[in-house]
Amino acid sequence: MSVEVAGWGYLWAGLFGAFYVWNKGCRPQFWKALAYNIGYAVSFVAVWGATSIPQVPVRMQALLLLSLVPTLILAQANTMIRIIKEAYRRRGWMVRLGG
């Protein structure tokens, strides 16, 4: 049996994280995925806090945070897909990257 991981999957994994993992039938991996989600959220809040000091111009803070959002979504997507692939491989399935 094989599962294709397509481009839209990366978008949904990036936006919904652990719930995407749950939806794909990888329920035992949900808590691991949720921990990664929390880690990415904490890193965003940490950058937000670090750039909120008065010495950082508001425009620079906005630019940094706006560029950080897609970066974190992409990183989260890659992490969630990796967790899903790992779960499927443990079941003996083949995972191939699709387009």
C-alpha positions in Angstrom: 0.0 0.0 0.0 1.2 3.5 -0.7 0.2 7.1 0.2 1.0 10.1 -1.8 1.9 13.3 0.0 0.9 16.1 -2.4 1.4 19.9 -2.4 -1.9 20.8 -0.8 -1.1 18.5 2.0 1.9 20.7 2.9 -0.4 23.7 3.0 -3.0 22.0 5.3 -0.2 20.6 7.5 1.3 24.0 7.8 -2.0 25.7 8.7 -3.5 23.0 10.9 -0.5 21.1 12.3 -1.4 18.5 14.8 -5.0 18.3 13.7 -3.9 17.5 10.2 -1.8 14.6 11.6 -4.8 13.4 13.6 -7.0 13.6 10.4 -4.5 11.5 8.5 -5.0 8.7 10.9 -1.8 9.1 12.8 -3.5 9.5 16.2 -0.6 8.1 18.3 1.6 10.9 16.8 -0.8 13.7 17.7 0.9 14.6 21.0 4.3 14.8 19.3 2.8 17.0 16.6 1.1 19.2 19.2 4.3 19.7 21.0 5.9 20.9 17.8 3.0 23.2 17.2 3.4 24.7 20.6 7.1 25.1 20.0 6.5 27.0 16.8 4.0 29.2 18.5 6.4 29.9 21.4 9.1 30.8 19.0 6.8 33.3 17.2 5.8 34.9 20.5 9.5 35.0 21.6 10.4 36.9 18.4 7.4 39.2 18.8 8.5 39.9 22.4 12.2 40.4 21.4 11.2 42.9 18.7 8.7 44.8 20.9 11.4 46.7 22.7 11.4 50.5 22.0 14.7 50.4 20.2 13.3 48.4 17.3 11.3 50.5 14.8 7.7 49.4 14.3 8.2 48.9 10.6 11.1 46.6 11.1 9.1 44.6 13.7 6.2 44.3 11.3 8.4 43.3 8.4 10.1 40.6 10.6 6.9 39.2 11.9 5.2 39.2 8.5 8.2 37.3 7.0 8.3 35.0 10.0 4.7 33.8 9.6 5.2 32.0 6.2 8.5 30.7 7.4 7.0 29.1 10.4 4.1 27.7 8.4 6.6 26.1 6.0 8.7 24.7 8.8 5.6 23.4 10.6 4.4 21.8 7.3 7.6 20.0 6.8 7.6 18.8 10.4 4.0 17.5 10.2 4.6 15.8 6.9 7.7 14.2 8.3 5.7 12.9 11.3 3.0 11.5 9.0 5.6 9.8 6.8 7.3 8.3 9.8 3.9 7.0 11.1 3.0 5.5 7.8 6.4 3.9 7.4 6.1 2.3 10.8 2.9 0.6 9.5 4.9 -0.7 6.6 3.5 1.7 4.0 5.5 3.4 1.3 5.5 7.2 1.1 6.4 9.0 -2.0 6.5 12.7 -2.5 3.9 13.9 -5.1 3.4 17.1 -7.0 
